[in-house]
Amino acid sequence: MKDVRNPECFAMSKKAGMDFFQGDRVRCLGRPEWGPWFVEADSQNGKVRVAFLGGGRKLFTLRYAKLIKVAPPRFETGHFPRK
């Protein structure tokens, strides 16, 4: 998972045309207490709806949103570290 304090991560979220798709795992930089959670539906018309475990369902305008995509935990990818 990328370090959310890294300014490069923030710059990635502001790239023109960055799309979010249903199932993408995202984090809101402005509200780290919400934790990472999932996009409910593909982004449309410059907006995206995200459900956060600690913050509920939110609709973000991509132009102003401070969202970054994060990698899923290892158990969700189906790949487990070898012992």
Summary of the structure (lengths in Angstrom):
residues: 83
radius of gyration: 13.0
end to end distance: 21.3
largest distance: 46.4
contacts: 194
relative contact order: 0.23
helix: 17%
strand: 28%
